[in-house]
Amino acid sequence: MMGPGILILPFSRLSEFETEKEYRVHAHWEEKARAARSEQKRIQEAAAGVLAARLEEILGRSLEIGIGEHGKPFARTSGKTVYFNISHTKGLAVLAYSENTEVGVDTEQIRKAPEKIADRFFTGEERDFIREDTEDGKDAERFFRIWTAKEACMKFSGIGLLLSPERISLKGLSCGNGPDDLIIFRALIDGGGMRSVSLTQHLFQTGPDDRYVITAAWGECLSEPLKIDIL
């Protein structure tokens, strides 16, 4: 049984793959990349395809891609569902996967935090968490820790934007690190009436000014270590 994991692909690495001709793009995203109307969109689709092809290598078998009712992709291999989710932001793409639990993932580059979003969508506890540490841009990091967590939960749910971010409240944001420098906490959707979701968070850096938050939402607490691979 394959354990849960996250694949990370900096776009700079994708450029190296293209130059070296040492990469494969999953057919589903290869077609989308060819049809892309902008270079940015082509890179995003190609990166997603490289990550999906890498997942096939991990599984040792091919993925048959399907799209859910609200646009979330899923995969079947040898008749069994493989849960996965893909996210990309400026300079980075990530894929989270599991054979045991539904998953959602989101990544954002850390930058100046848009305060209006926090005022509208964050709970008082979440806003207080941001204000606890404003030195050296920590408030921006904390903002994107919260925002990616909410986005990951929205994607986990399978209904995306139909689940408004203010319906997701985060608990344990100040808890200690888990194994491999992961930050582990949980979320309650609909105030707990819907379900509790476990989250893992990883801070990733590609350069002095290029820092990212990667957050994955899982349907259950992970019973085994999360594997993180950087392509």
C-alpha positions in Angstrom: 0.0 0.0 0.0 1.4 3.4 -1.0 1.6 6.0 1.7 0.5 9.6 1.4 2.9 12.1 -0.2 3.5 15.5 -1.8 5.4 16.1 -5.1 6.9 19.6 -5.6 8.1 21.0 -8.9 9.7 24.5 -9.2 9.0 25.9 -12.6 12.8 26.5 -13.0 13.2 22.8 -12.8 10.6 22.3 -15.5 12.7 24.5 -17.8 15.7 22.3 -17.2 13.6 19.2 -18.0 12.6 20.7 -21.3 16.1 21.6 -22.2 17.5 18.2 -21.2 14.5 16.3 -22.8 14.4 14.2 -19.6 10.8 14.5 -18.7 7.4 13.0 -19.5 4.1 14.7 -19.3 0.9 12.7 -18.6 -1.2 12.6 -21.7 -4.2 14.3 -20.0 -2.2 17.5 -19.3 0.0 17.3 -22.4 -3.2 17.9 -24.4 -4.2 20.8 -22.2 -0.7 22.3 -22.5 -0.9 22.2 -26.3 -4.2 23.9 -26.2 -3.1 26.6 -23.8 -3.6 30.2 -25.0 -0.8 31.7 -23.0 2.8 30.7 -22.0 1.9 30.9 -18.3 -1.0 28.5 -18.8 1.1 26.2 -20.9 3.8 26.0 -18.1 1.1 25.3 -15.5 -0.4 22.5 -17.5 2.9 21.0 -18.4 4.0 21.1 -14.7 0.8 19.4 -13.6 1.5 16.7 -16.3 5.0 16.1 -15.1 3.8 15.7 -11.6 1.1 13.2 -12.7 3.6 11.3 -14.7 5.9 11.1 -11.7 2.9 9.8 -9.6 2.5 7.0 -12.2 6.2 6.1 -11.7 5.6 5.9 -7.9 2.6 3.7 -8.4 4.2 1.6 -11.1 1.1 1.8 -13.2 -0.8 4.2 -15.4 -3.5 6.7 -14.2 -6.8 7.0 -15.9 -8.0 10.5 -15.2 -11.6 11.5 -14.6 -13.3 14.8 -13.7 -15.8 15.1 -10.8 -19.1 16.9 -10.9 -17.5 20.2 -9.7 -14.3 19.9 -11.8 -12.0 18.1 -9.3 -9.9 15.5 -11.1 -9.6 11.9 -9.8 -7.7 8.9 -11.0 -8.2 5.1 -11.3 -5.5 2.6 -11.7 -6.1 -1.2 -11.9 -9.7 -0.5 -11.0 -8.9 1.4 -7.7 -9.3 5.1 -7.0 -6.1 7.1 -6.3 -6.8 10.4 -4.6 -4.8 13.3 -5.7 -5.0 17.1 -6.1 -2.8 19.6 -7.9 -2.1 23.3 -7.2 0.2 25.9 -8.7 1.3 29.4 -8.0 3.9 31.8 -9.4 7.0 29.6 -9.9 5.8 26.4 -8.3 3.5 23.4 -8.8 2.6 20.7 -6.2 0.6 17.4 -6.2 -0.7 15.6 -3.1 -1.7 12.0 -3.3 -3.1 9.1 -1.2 -4.6 5.7 -1.7 -6.5 5.9 1.6 -8.1 9.4 1.9 -9.5 12.2 -0.2 -7.1 15.1 -0.4 -6.9 18.8 -1.3 -3.8 20.9 -1.7 -3.0 24.5 -2.2 0.2 26.5 -2.5 0.9 30.2 -2.5 4.0 32.4 -2.7 4.4 34.4 0.5 4.0 38.1 -0.3 2.2 41.1 1.1 -0.9 39.9 2.7 -4.3 41.3 1.4 -5.9 42.5 4.7 -9.4 42.8 3.2 -9.5 39.0 2.7 -8.6 38.4 6.3 -11.3 40.9 7.5 -13.9 39.1 5.3 -13.1 35.4 5.5 -11.0 34.8 8.7 -12.3 34.1 12.2 -11.3 36.4 15.1 -8.9 33.6 16.3 -7.3 33.4 12.9 -6.8 37.2 12.7 -5.3 37.2 16.2 -2.9 34.5 15.0 -1.6 36.7 12.2 -1.2 39.7 14.6 0.8 37.6 17.1 4.1 38.0 15.1 4.6 40.9 12.7 8.4 40.9 12.6 10.3 40.0 9.4 7.1 39.4 7.4 5.8 36.7 9.8 2.3 38.2 9.5 2.4 37.6 5.7 3.6 34.0 6.3 0.8 33.4 8.8 -1.8 34.9 6.5 -0.9 32.5 3.7 -0.7 29.6 6.2 -4.4 30.3 6.9 -5.4 31.1 3.3 -3.8 28.0 1.8 -5.4 25.9 4.6 -8.9 27.2 3.7 -8.2 26.7 0.0 -7.0 23.1 0.6 -10.2 22.3 2.6 -12.3 23.8 -0.2 -10.5 21.6 -2.8 -10.7 18.6 -0.4 -14.5 19.0 -0.2 -14.8 18.5 -4.0 -17.1 21.5 -4.3 -14.5 24.2 -4.4 -15.9 27.7 -4.3 -19.3 26.4 -3.3 -17.7 26.0 0.1 -17.1 29.6 1.3 -13.8 30.1 3.2 -15.6 31.7 6.2 -17.3 28.3 6.8 -13.9 26.8 7.6 -12.3 27.4 11.0 -8.8 26.4 11.8 -7.8 24.9 15.1 -4.3 24.3 16.6 -2.5 26.8 14.4 0.1 27.4 17.0 0.8 23.7 17.7 4.3 22.3 17.4 6.0 20.9 14.3 5.4 17.3 13.3 7.9 14.9 11.7 10.1 16.3 8.9 9.4 19.9 9.9 5.7 19.6 9.0 3.2 21.8 10.8 0.2 19.8 11.7 -3.3 21.1 12.7 -6.9 20.6 11.8 -9.9 22.4 10.4 -13.7 22.3 11.2 -16.0 22.8 8.2 -19.4 24.4 8.9 -18.3 24.9 12.5 -17.8 21.2 13.0 -21.2 20.1 11.7 -19.8 18.8 8.4 -16.5 17.2 9.4 -13.1 17.6 10.9 -10.2 17.7 8.4 -6.5 17.1 9.2 -3.9 19.4 7.6 -0.2 19.3 7.0 1.8 22.4 6.1 5.3 22.7 4.6 7.3 25.9 4.1 9.4 25.7 0.9 12.0 28.1 -0.5 13.5 28.3 -4.0 15.5 31.5 -3.5 16.1 34.4 -1.1 12.8 36.1 -2.0 10.8 33.1 -3.2 9.1 31.5 -0.2 6.0 29.3 -0.4 3.5 27.7 1.9 2.2 24.3 0.8 -0.9 23.0 2.7 -2.6 19.7 2.2 -6.0 18.6 3.7 -6.6 14.9 4.4 -9.7 13.1 5.4 -8.1 11.4 8.4 -5.0 11.9 10.6 -2.1 10.4 8.8 -1.1 7.1 10.3 2.3 7.0 8.5 5.0 9.6 7.6 4.2 12.0 4.8 6.7 11.6 1.9 7.8 14.8 0.3 9.6 14.6 -3.0 11.2 17.6 -4.8 11.5 16.9 -8.5 
